[in-house]
Amino acid sequence: MKIIGIETEGAGTNNQMRGVILEGYKNRSTEMTLPVTKQELLKAEDGRLLHPKNFSDITEFESAVQQAVTLYLQRESAPKYVILPVDHAALADENKQVDILSGAVKKAFAHHGHSVKTMALASNLYDYQNVDLIHVGKHLLSDADEKKLATSPQLKARVVETLGVPGNLSWLRINAEANGPQKKNIIDKYRGKKNVLFSLGGKTENGAIKFTLKDAERLFKSALALKAQGYNVIFTNSPRTPNDVTDFLYEKCKTFHMDFFNSKKIATTEEEKNNFRIYTGKHNAEFVEQAAAVGNIYPAILSLFEPNRENKNKGFVINTHDSFSYTSDAAALGIPSVVYTGNTIDNSRFDCYKLFHICAAKGYVIDLEDAIQQTLARKEVKTNPMDNVAKQLVLAMEKSVDTNKREKSQAREYY
């Protein structure tokens, strides 16, 4: 099934969409050399993201969507489904905006004679008027939501519930990255050893999730405890990791002979310096040099934790409470997955707490403090693999399209 998405500012959300797009290719008869490209995430011709807030009025927005779809169809065939990202930091108005986006996308494809369906990805429960399928993480459902689903069969039929989020990582891609010319020498020095990766999340723009220097200090204290037990410690950050946290941990890693790899884009303009997702700090020069030499090392590092290899059970990945997309990546790959739950998250993001507790109860993750206690007791840190969310979503899309075909066929027979 051919699926495309709408590009967003969040790298994690874009990767989630790419994971679903890639999964859709597995069931297509025509294979392509590069099944996931930037061109499959639509944005305006002038580079603006296709969200109503980025345009002066609805007419300008719909025109930009129409133009983006027209340009896409000049080089590609029409998709069956379009994935719509949902920004959880702005939910007060976001659901209405996603509905507007869905209507504009359908209208734009219909203008060229194509009927497409849409799915809202990682949404809260909302009765969209223009969206066909609503992907909702179980952790995003409140008690009121559960009652609403139980009494609204039409809404429930459109909802696809999953645990975790889709990812775009596979062992094929991970091992290809690990054996590439930029990264092989770095990865090889860890082979066959006990390793632990701290994969850092960060704060949110609206302040609902915080990530402070106190969190960085706690994480580094845990890193020292693991290093004392013979683990090689590696840190990677993400776009949402605050710059002061990045600087603190980078400096600590240099002092204590640990590796820190920056994944944030380096600011080059005054405008970028005001964007917390882009790095500007004490170590611009070092990070520019590192980026040129190494690039994004995160996928390659995961190769160290592949089950059924010589490095089996010799380490684990630690994510932070706020960044479950990274945890889902690791858990879905069968990598032992540990979560730091110390950073401050307010009640508006109850989903972070609920998701951790659900996953911990199923054995998909364990808390960092528990993991350290297990290593002190000379026990292996183990967790259960999580289900493949991208596969679940594509199956739901295929079922939706098949059902629509049957209904149209029955209607023709009736008449």
ABEGO torsion letter per residue (X at the ends): XBBBBBBBABAAAAAAAAAAAAAAAAABABBBABABBAAABBBBAAGBBBBAAABABAAAAAAAAAAAAAAAAAABBBBABBBBBBBAAAAAAAAAAAAAAAAAAAAAAAAAGBBBBBBBBGBBBBBBAABABBBBBAAABBAAAAAAAAABAAAAAABBBBBEBBBABBAAAAAAAAABAAAAAAAAAABGBBBBBBBBBEBBAAGABBBBAAAAAAAAAAAAAAAAAGBBBBBBBBAABBAAAAAAAAAAAAAAGBBBBBABBBBABAAAAABAABBBBAAAAAAAAAAAAAEBAAAAAAAAABBGBAABGAEBBBBBAABAAAAAAAAAAGBBBBBBAABBBBAAAAAAAAAAAAAAAAGABBBAAAAAAAAAAGBBBBBBBBBBAAAAAAAAAAAAAAAAAAAAAAAAAAX
